[in-house]
Amino acid sequence: MSIAKTIASQIGNKAFFMIGAKNLLAHDNALSFKIGRNSKSVNYVKVTLNSADLYDVEFGWVNKNGYKVRSTEEGIYFDMLRGAIERNTGMYTSL
């Protein structure tokens, strides 16, 4: 739970608001959430802390037929999380 809280604080509440994040779910070493409509057809994001103390981010599409991974970024530092979200969703995380 504390890893998920740390990830959420590093991304920031304003960024969550701007991308329409909802259904935040804490995993053992990860945080996942759904996001609003965007140009890249991504509606699910999962940020995982890896063994090198960096983040792996998975961007996917969830619907009634299942789940499809659209893109991934590995070895991301905490200050690069917002940029990864912007690149892979086409949504801004700040004004």
VMD Tcl script that draws the C-alpha trace (Angstrom):
set ca {
  {0.00 0.00 0.00}
  {2.82 2.44 0.78}
  {4.42 1.88 -2.65}
  {1.13 2.75 -4.35}
  {0.78 5.90 -2.21}
  {4.32 6.93 -3.12}
  {3.64 6.42 -6.84}
  {0.41 8.41 -6.57}
  {2.15 11.30 -4.79}
  {4.95 11.33 -7.39}
  {2.45 11.58 -10.25}
  {0.38 14.14 -8.34}
  {-3.30 14.84 -7.71}
  {-3.48 17.56 -10.37}
  {-2.16 15.14 -13.01}
  {-4.74 12.53 -11.96}
  {-7.47 15.15 -12.29}
  {-6.29 16.28 -15.73}
  {-6.21 12.76 -17.19}
  {-9.50 11.74 -15.59}
  {-7.97 8.99 -13.45}
  {-10.41 6.77 -11.58}
  {-10.54 3.33 -9.97}
  {-7.07 3.60 -8.45}
  {-5.95 0.15 -7.32}
  {-2.93 -0.65 -5.13}
  {-0.99 -3.84 -5.91}
  {1.98 -5.32 -4.03}
  {4.51 -3.11 -5.80}
  {2.33 -1.18 -8.26}
  {-0.51 1.27 -8.82}
  {-3.05 0.92 -11.61}
  {-5.87 3.18 -12.73}
  {-8.26 3.88 -15.59}
  {-8.12 7.16 -17.47}
  {-10.40 9.19 -19.70}
  {-10.71 9.10 -23.50}
  {-7.65 10.09 -25.49}
  {-6.17 10.02 -28.98}
  {-3.94 6.98 -28.35}
  {-6.80 4.62 -27.34}
  {-5.37 3.98 -23.89}
  {-7.74 3.67 -20.94}
  {-5.62 1.72 -18.41}
  {-2.24 2.55 -16.86}
  {-0.16 0.40 -14.52}
  {2.98 1.76 -12.83}
  {5.19 -0.94 -11.28}
  {8.29 -0.52 -9.11}
  {10.98 -2.88 -10.45}
  {14.00 -4.44 -8.72}
  {16.32 -1.60 -9.86}
  {14.16 0.89 -7.90}
  {12.86 2.36 -11.17}
  {9.37 2.24 -12.68}
  {7.93 0.16 -15.50}
  {4.78 1.67 -16.99}
  {2.23 -0.30 -19.03}
  {-0.44 1.40 -21.12}
  {-3.38 -0.66 -22.30}
  {-6.96 -0.87 -23.45}
  {-9.59 -2.66 -21.34}
  {-13.02 -3.54 -22.70}
  {-15.59 -6.32 -22.44}
  {-13.49 -8.53 -24.73}
  {-10.37 -8.40 -22.56}
  {-7.14 -6.44 -22.25}
  {-4.61 -5.36 -24.87}
  {-1.24 -3.74 -24.14}
  {-0.73 -0.65 -26.34}
  {2.77 0.34 -25.17}
  {5.26 0.02 -22.32}
  {8.14 2.06 -20.95}
  {10.74 0.48 -18.68}
  {13.35 1.93 -16.35}
  {11.59 5.25 -15.77}
  {12.74 7.57 -12.97}
  {10.01 9.08 -10.77}
  {10.38 12.53 -12.33}
  {9.77 11.05 -15.80}
  {6.39 9.47 -14.97}
  {4.30 12.43 -16.12}
  {6.21 12.66 -19.39}
  {5.67 8.95 -20.04}
  {1.94 9.36 -19.44}
  {1.78 12.36 -21.77}
  {3.71 10.58 -24.57}
  {1.66 7.40 -24.43}
  {-1.81 8.88 -23.92}
  {-1.63 12.23 -25.69}
  {-3.09 13.86 -22.56}
  {-1.47 16.71 -20.65}
  {-0.70 16.26 -16.95}
  {-0.18 19.95 -16.20}
  {-1.18 23.34 -17.55}
}
mol new
graphics top color blue
foreach p $ca { graphics top sphere $p radius 0.5 }
foreach p [lrange $ca 0 end-1] q [lrange $ca 1 end] { graphics top cylinder $p $q radius 0.2 }
display resetview
